[in-house]
C-alpha cells in the first residue's frame, strides 16, 4: 500500500538502539522486522498513522533459490510517525513512544 504524500517520512532514520526504514509501500525496523500497511495510512502535515502488519524474517540459507527464510512474531500494530523537524521523527507503536529517530551516521 503506497503512501499518499510520503516524501517527508521516507528514508532511513536512526535511533539510539534501532533504525527505521520507511518506503512508499513498506516499513522496516532494524534488519529483520518488515511491515506493510493494513489500510492506507492517515497523512497530515506533520504526522502519519495507521495499522501495520509486521513479521520478523530471518534468512536460514542464502544459497537456495529462493532464499530459505523463517517468519516469526507476526502481528498487527498501530504506528504513528511525527515529524519534529527536517531530520528528526518521533515513532510510536501502539501509542507508546519508541523514541526519536534522526540522521544516521
N, C-alpha and C positions, 0 to 999 in steps of 0.2 A: 504494500500500500504506500504510494508516494505521498509526500507531504505537500500541502497546498502552497506554502511560502516558506521553504525550509532554509534558505540561504543563511540567515543569522545563526542557525543552530547546527549547520553541517560542519563536519570535520572531526578531528580527534582533539580531545582536551584531557588534561592530566590532573588528578587529584593527589593527595598525599600517599595513598596506597593503591590506587587503581586508575585505569583510564576508561574513558567512554568514547565510542566511535559512533557518530551519527551520520547516516547516509539517507538518501531520499526514501528508500524502501525498507530499511532495517536499522537496528541499533545493536551495538555490541559493548560488552563490558570486559575489559582485560583480554585474555587470549581465548577463552572458552565459551563465554556466555553470549548467545545470539538471540535476538528478539525481533519479532515482527509486530506491526500494528494490528490489533484485532479489528478496529474500525478506524476511519480517518481521524487523526488527532485534531483537537481544537487548537488553532494557531491564533494567537493575539500578538500585539506589538512586541511584548517582552516576555511572553511565556508560551509554552506548548504543553499540552497534556492529553492523556488518553490511556487506554488499556493496551498492554503489550503482552504477547505470548512469548515466553522465554524458555530456553533449554540450554543446558551445558553440553557441549560437544567436544569429545576427546578423540584424537587420532590414535588408533590402535596399530595400524600398519599402513604406512605411506607408500609401500611398494606395490600394493594391489591397485587394480583399476576397475571400478572406482576405489578411492581410498577407503579403507575399513575404519569406521568410526563407531563410537558408543555415545548414546544420548542419555543424559541423566537429568533429574531435577526439573522436570517440565512443570510450568505453572504460569498463571496469569497474574500480572502485577499492574498497579496504576503508576504511571510515570509522569512526572512533571519536571520540565526544564524551565528555568527562569534566567533570562539574561540580566547580568548585573552591569556589564559594560561591554565594550567591543571584544574583550578577551575572556572574561570570567562568566561562568554559568553555574547556578545552584541547581543541584539534582535532588529530587525527592522520589522515593519508592514507597508506595502505599502510604503516602502523606508523611513519611518520616524522612528527615534530611539525611542524605547520603554524604553530602559535602559540597565544597566549591571546587569546580574544575576550571583550570585555566590553561595557559600556554604550556606546551610540553618542551622539555629540553633542559 
